[in-house]
Amino acid sequence: MAENSWDEPDRHLWSQLPEGVLLRILAFLPLESLMQCRRVCRKWLAMFKWPAFLKIRQPEKSWFVFSYLGSLFLPNMAHMQAFCYNPSLNRWNSMSFSFLPGNTGIVAAAAGGLLLCVGIDKESEIISMQPHSTSRVSISKVPWNWKDLFVYNPMKAGSWEKLPERRISPGGSSPSPITIMGLIDVDTSVGLYKVVVATHHGTEIYDSRECTWRFVDCRPPDEPKISHVNTWTISYKGCLVTAEIQRGEPYRMADGHLRVVGHAGYLWLFNPAAELWSSVRLPDDFVDEYIHHLQIEECEGRLLLVGILGPWKDVLQNGRVHVWEHIGDGDVFSRNGFWKELCSRSVQELRDTCIRTGSQECARFIAAATSSDLLCFAMNRKSLRVPTLGIIDSESVVLLIMFMYSVSQNTWCLVEERLGKFVSFLDDRSKDRYIGSPAAKSLRFQPRLDAAVTYTSI
């Protein structure tokens, strides 16, 4: 046999393979290779939609998507762009949205193998922060004026849908600014999903079956005062669960110390069937602590809450990372339900422990774990100049520490060495403005070849 006999596949052999054998071979290819195979021929492209193929292929492991907005605001970006971390391959990949209409935007939510993307009017501003004096820092909030909304499956070429324009709010001349936004997976295999948008006037629901927006006169119990950029939403058992930190305003007292007023954390659930918002009680630890980060997740059917709590300043040195699981009868509003703490570690201790573990051992651990069992969050290494507002100078625009937590094994891992590549994706021209929190926002994305953006009747 020639040394180079395996350099190229035998075209005659592959063309003569029985269809069932070919399906089984393709079903076990890595996702990246499978996406390349779609370009072989129309038959292979159609094959990936066949029920027989989807039945054989194992579900993909989750990716973690970092959008520029949600943790970063880069006003000079020409198009929407995000980056995703694939735990099974320990690899960063870029995700471009340049083919979508519009200029700039974000990935706002993920559910059922689909991404909810938002185009932003380039004339809009997010939050302008102006220190008027040494005694007080004031925040001037400018509403988010979302330009366009899209639903997108990045695993399928050209699979995106622009949603109809939102309805005009009662008494208004244009759609209301958004405070909460999320995507609910109903059955994305046939293109069934709902987009939920909360405003100060009420709640708007987009149903992919009807292809229309519907206005519901209901709002979260404690109406959020800031925009969607500060919320975290997931699709959970047909409902939308969202967590938000209401940032307080810092005051400089006579003794020179800073105090924060009006700071609070909220957890809500929206049931589209009942058309009702309800609040969820946070763990008792939140009563006396400053909340630097609040993240809601679902891991293999378990509802989890991640919080970074601690003093207002020096969170990287003195803050603590907590993970709680909601225990109950499956209903997060059950009076018998409660939050059980799974883990509580200081940020500094956690980072030191992970570094001692070693990058190779961490990579093996992450690759072996099921990504539906993993939690992910990233933090900035340097202390922020004004941590509450998330302002840092242009030279400090870096995401440095990314932790992965295995819920089943109660084990932490550090993926710090990969973040250098993530930072290198940033455009130098875009480092003149940064808005975020000590922790960067990541979205759990479950890649699915069968997820559809338009409804098809069964």
C-alpha positions in Angstrom: 0.0 0.0 0.0 1.4 3.4 -0.9 2.4 5.7 1.9 0.0 8.4 0.7 -2.9 6.1 0.1 -4.9 7.7 2.9 -4.3 11.3 1.8 -7.5 11.4 -0.2 -10.6 9.3 0.3 -11.5 6.8 -2.4 -14.3 8.5 -4.3 -15.6 5.3 -5.9 -15.7 3.6 -2.5 -17.6 6.4 -0.8 -20.1 6.8 -3.7 -20.9 3.0 -3.5 -21.5 2.9 0.3 -25.0 1.8 1.3 -27.1 4.7 2.6 -27.4 3.3 6.1 -23.7 2.9 6.4 -23.0 6.4 5.2 -25.5 7.8 7.7 -23.8 6.0 10.6 -20.4 7.3 9.5 -21.5 10.9 9.2 -23.4 10.7 12.4 -20.2 10.2 14.4 -18.2 13.0 12.8 -17.3 16.0 14.9 -19.6 18.9 14.4 -16.9 21.0 12.6 -16.3 18.2 10.1 -20.0 17.6 9.7 -20.6 21.2 8.7 -17.9 21.0 6.0 -19.6 17.8 4.7 -22.7 19.8 4.0 -21.0 21.3 1.0 -20.3 17.9 -0.7 -23.6 17.7 -2.5 -27.3 18.4 -2.1 -28.0 14.9 -1.0 -25.6 15.1 1.9 -27.1 18.5 2.8 -30.6 17.1 2.9 -29.4 14.0 4.7 -28.6 15.9 7.9 -32.4 16.7 8.2 -33.5 13.1 7.9 -35.1 11.6 11.1 -32.9 8.5 10.7 -29.7 10.6 10.9 -30.9 12.8 13.8 -31.9 9.6 15.7 -28.4 8.2 15.4 -26.4 11.3 16.1 -25.8 12.1 19.8 -26.9 15.6 21.0 -24.1 18.2 20.7 -22.3 19.4 23.8 -23.2 23.0 24.7 -21.0 25.9 23.7 -20.6 29.2 25.6 -21.2 32.3 23.6 -19.7 35.6 24.5 -21.3 38.5 22.7 -19.6 41.9 22.6 -22.6 43.5 24.0 -23.9 42.1 27.3 -20.4 42.4 28.6 -18.8 44.8 26.1 -20.0 47.7 24.1 -17.9 48.3 21.0 -19.4 51.2 19.0 -17.0 50.9 16.1 -17.9 47.3 15.2 -18.9 47.1 11.5 -21.2 44.1 12.2 -22.5 41.9 15.0 -19.8 39.4 16.2 -19.5 37.0 19.0 -17.1 34.3 20.1 -17.9 30.9 21.5 -16.0 28.5 23.6 -16.3 24.8 22.8 -15.5 22.8 26.0 -15.3 19.4 24.3 -12.5 20.7 22.0 -11.2 23.4 24.4 -11.3 25.8 21.5 -12.5 29.4 20.8 -14.3 30.1 17.6 -15.6 33.3 16.1 -19.2 33.7 15.1 -19.8 36.4 12.4 -23.2 37.9 11.7 -22.0 40.1 8.8 -24.7 38.6 6.4 -27.5 40.0 8.5 -28.9 43.5 7.7 -27.9 46.4 9.8 -24.7 47.5 11.4 -24.1 46.6 15.1 -25.8 44.3 17.6 -25.6 41.5 20.1 -26.6 38.0 20.8 -29.3 38.6 23.4 -30.4 35.0 24.2 -30.1 31.4 23.3 -32.5 28.4 23.5 -33.3 25.2 21.6 -30.3 25.5 19.2 -31.3 29.1 18.2 -29.8 32.5 18.9 -31.8 35.7 19.4 -29.9 38.5 17.8 -30.6 42.2 18.1 -29.6 44.9 15.7 -29.0 48.3 17.3 -29.6 51.7 15.8 -26.1 53.2 15.4 -27.4 56.5 16.6 -28.4 55.0 20.0 -26.3 55.3 23.1 -26.3 52.9 26.0 -25.4 54.5 29.3 -23.5 57.7 29.6 -21.6 58.1 32.8 -20.4 61.5 33.8 -18.7 62.3 37.1 -20.0 65.7 37.9 -18.0 66.2 41.1 -15.8 64.4 43.6 -18.7 63.8 45.9 -21.0 61.9 43.5 -21.0 59.9 40.3 -24.2 60.2 38.4 -25.5 57.9 35.7 -27.4 59.1 32.7 -29.5 56.2 31.3 -30.5 56.4 27.7 -33.0 53.7 26.6 -32.0 51.0 24.2 -33.7 51.6 20.9 -33.5 48.2 19.3 -33.5 48.4 15.5 -34.2 44.8 14.4 -34.6 41.4 16.0 -33.5 38.1 14.3 -33.6 34.4 15.2 -30.6 32.5 13.8 -29.3 28.9 13.7 -25.5 29.2 13.1 -25.3 25.5 12.3 -27.3 25.9 9.1 -26.2 28.2 6.4 -28.7 31.0 5.6 -31.0 29.8 8.5 -32.1 33.1 9.9 -35.4 35.0 10.2 -36.0 38.7 10.8 -38.9 39.1 13.1 -41.8 41.5 12.3 -41.5 45.0 13.8 -42.8 45.2 17.3 -46.2 46.7 18.0 -46.6 50.3 19.0 -47.1 50.4 22.8 -50.4 51.9 24.1 -50.2 55.6 24.2 -46.9 55.7 22.3 -45.6 56.5 18.8 -42.9 53.9 18.7 -42.0 50.5 20.3 -41.1 51.0 24.0 -37.5 50.6 25.2 -36.7 47.0 26.3 -35.9 46.1 29.9 -36.0 42.3 29.6 -35.6 40.1 26.5 -35.5 36.3 26.2 -36.2 33.3 23.9 -38.4 30.3 24.9 -37.9 26.9 23.3 -41.3 25.4 22.6 -40.2 22.9 19.9 -37.5 24.3 17.7 -37.3 21.1 15.7 -40.4 22.4 13.9 -39.7 26.0 14.4 -41.8 26.7 17.4 -40.4 29.3 19.8 -41.5 32.5 21.6 -39.6 35.7 22.1 -40.6 37.6 25.2 -39.9 41.4 25.5 -40.7 43.3 28.7 -41.0 47.1 28.6 -42.2 49.7 31.1 -45.6 49.5 29.4 -46.1 45.8 29.5 -44.9 42.5 27.9 -44.8 41.7 24.2 -44.8 38.1 23.0 -43.8 36.9 19.6 -45.2 33.5 18.6 -43.4 31.8 15.6 -46.6 29.8 14.8 -48.6 33.0 14.3 -45.7 35.2 13.2 -47.1 38.1 15.1 -46.5 40.1 18.2 -49.0 40.2 21.0 -49.2 42.8 23.8 -50.0 41.7 27.4 -50.7 44.2 30.1 -48.4 42.7 32.7 -44.9 43.6 34.1 -42.5 42.1 36.5 -43.4 42.7 40.2 -40.4 44.9 40.8 -40.1 46.7 37.5 -36.5 46.8 36.3 -35.1 50.3 35.9 -32.1 49.5 33.6 -32.0 48.0 30.1 -31.7 44.4 28.9 -27.9 44.7 29.0 -28.0 44.0 32.7 -30.3 40.9 32.6 -29.7 37.2 32.2 -32.5 35.0 30.8 -32.9 31.3 30.1 -35.6 29.1 28.8 -36.8 26.7 31.6 -39.7 24.3 31.3 -41.6 26.4 28.8 -41.1 29.6 30.8 -38.6 32.5 30.8 -36.5 32.9 33.9 -34.5 36.1 34.2 -32.0 37.5 36.8 -31.1 41.1 37.1 -28.9 43.3 39.2 -30.3 46.8 39.8 -27.1 48.8 40.0 -27.0 51.4 42.7 -25.5 54.9 42.5 -22.2 55.4 44.4 -22.0 58.5 46.7 -18.7 59.8 48.1 -19.3 60.5 51.8 -17.7 63.2 53.9 -15.2 60.7 55.2 -14.1 60.0 51.7 -15.6 56.5 51.5 -17.9 55.5 48.7 -21.4 54.2 49.6 -23.9 52.5 47.2 -27.6 53.4 47.4 -30.5 51.5 45.7 -28.6 48.3 45.0 -30.6 45.0 44.7 -30.9 41.7 42.9 -34.1 40.3 41.3 -35.2 36.9 39.9 -38.4 36.7 37.8 -40.2 34.0 35.9 -42.6 34.6 33.0 -45.2 31.9 32.2 -46.5 32.6 28.7 -49.4 30.2 29.1 -50.7 32.1 32.1 -49.3 35.4 30.8 -48.0 36.2 34.2 -44.8 37.5 35.8 -43.8 36.2 39.2 -40.9 36.9 41.5 -38.6 34.2 42.9 -37.1 34.6 46.3 -33.3 34.9 46.2 -31.1 33.0 48.7 -30.8 34.6 52.1 -27.1 35.4 51.5 -28.1 38.3 49.2 -29.6 40.3 52.1 -26.5 42.0 53.4 -24.0 41.5 50.5 -23.2 43.6 47.5 -24.0 41.7 44.3 -21.3 41.9 41.6 -22.7 39.2 39.4 -26.0 37.2 39.1 -26.3 34.4 36.6 -29.2 31.9 36.2 -28.6 28.5 34.5 -30.2 25.2 33.8 -28.0 22.1 34.0 -29.6 18.8 33.1 -33.0 20.0 34.3 -31.6 21.6 37.5 -32.2 25.3 38.1 -28.9 26.9 39.3 -28.0 30.4 40.5 -24.4 31.8 40.4 -23.6 34.9 42.4 -20.4 36.8 43.1 -21.0 38.6 46.4 -18.7 40.7 48.6 -17.6 44.2 49.4 -18.2 46.9 46.9 -14.5 47.3 46.2 -11.7 44.8 45.6 -14.1 42.0 44.5 -11.2 40.0 43.0 -9.4 39.9 46.3 -12.3 39.8 48.8 -15.4 38.6 46.8 -16.9 35.1 47.0 -18.4 32.9 44.3 -21.6 31.1 45.3 -23.6 28.4 43.5 -27.1 27.5 44.6 -29.6 24.9 43.3 -33.3 25.4 43.6 -34.8 22.4 45.5 -38.6 21.8 45.3 -41.3 19.9 43.5 -40.2 21.3 40.1 -42.1 24.6 40.6 -39.8 27.5 41.4 -42.8 29.3 43.0 -43.7 26.5 45.3 -43.7 27.6 48.9 -41.9 24.4 49.8 -39.0 25.2 47.5 -35.7 26.6 48.7 -32.2 27.4 47.6 -29.5 24.9 48.6 -25.9 26.2 48.5 -23.7 23.8 46.4 -20.5 25.8 46.6 -19.0 28.9 48.3 -15.4 29.9 47.5 -13.4 33.1 47.6 -12.5 34.4 44.2 -8.8 34.5 45.1 -8.8 31.0 46.6 -10.7 29.7 43.6 -8.2 31.1 41.1 -5.2 29.9 43.1 -6.6 26.4 43.4 -7.4 26.2 39.7 -3.9 27.4 38.7 -2.3 24.7 40.8 -4.4 22.1 39.0 -2.6 22.8 35.8 -3.9 23.7 32.3 -3.5 20.2 30.8 -5.4 18.5 33.6 -8.1 21.2 33.4 -8.4 20.6 29.6 -8.9 16.9 30.1 -11.5 17.5 32.8 -13.5 19.9 30.6 -13.3 17.6 27.6 -14.5 14.6 29.6 -17.4 16.4 31.3 -20.8 16.8 29.7 -21.2 20.4 28.9 -24.8 20.4 30.1 -23.2 19.7 33.5 -20.8 22.7 33.3 -21.3 26.3 34.4 -19.2 29.0 32.9 -18.4 32.6 33.8 -15.5 35.0 33.2 -14.1 37.8 35.2 -11.7 40.7 34.7 -8.3 40.3 36.3 -7.7 43.9 37.2 -9.9 45.8 39.7 -12.2 48.1 37.9 -11.8 51.8 38.4 -15.4 52.1 39.3 -16.6 48.5 39.8 -20.3 49.3 40.2 -20.5 51.0 36.9 -18.1 48.7 35.1 -15.9 51.5 33.8 -12.2 50.8 33.1 -9.7 52.6 31.0 -9.0 51.6 27.4 -5.7 49.8 28.3 -7.6 47.5 30.7 -10.2 46.1 28.2 -9.4 42.4 28.7 -11.2 39.3 29.8 -8.8 37.3 31.8 -10.2 34.7 34.0 -12.8 32.1 32.9 -14.0 29.4 35.3 -15.8 26.2 34.5 -17.7 24.4 37.3 -18.9 20.8 37.2 -22.2 20.6 39.1 -22.1 16.8 39.5 -18.5 16.7 40.7 -18.5 20.0 42.6 -15.2 20.8 40.9 -13.8 24.0 39.4 -11.4 24.5 36.5 -9.7 27.5 34.9 -9.5 28.2 31.2 -7.4 31.3 31.5 -4.8 30.6 28.8 -7.5 30.6 26.1 -8.7 34.1 26.9 -5.6 35.7 25.3 -6.9 34.6 21.9 -10.4 36.0 22.8 -8.9 39.3 23.7 -6.9 39.4 20.4 -10.2 39.4 18.5 -10.9 42.9 19.8 -10.5 45.8 17.4 -8.1 48.4 18.8 -10.3 51.1 17.5 -13.2 49.7 19.7 -11.3 50.0 23.0 -12.4 53.5 23.6 -15.6 52.4 25.5 -16.3 49.6 27.8 -19.4 48.8 29.7 -19.8 45.7 31.7 -19.5 44.1 35.1 -16.7 42.3 36.9 -18.1 39.1 35.3 -18.6 38.8 31.6 -21.9 37.5 30.2 -21.9 34.1 28.5 -24.8 32.3 27.0 -25.2 28.5 27.0 -25.8 27.5 23.4 -26.8 24.0 22.4 -25.9 23.4 18.8 -28.6 21.7 16.9 -28.8 20.8 13.2 -32.5 20.4 13.3 -33.5 23.7 14.9 -35.6 25.7 12.5 -36.2 29.4 12.5 -39.6 29.2 10.8 -42.6 27.1 11.8 -43.4 24.1 9.7 -46.6 22.2 10.5 -46.3 18.5 11.3 
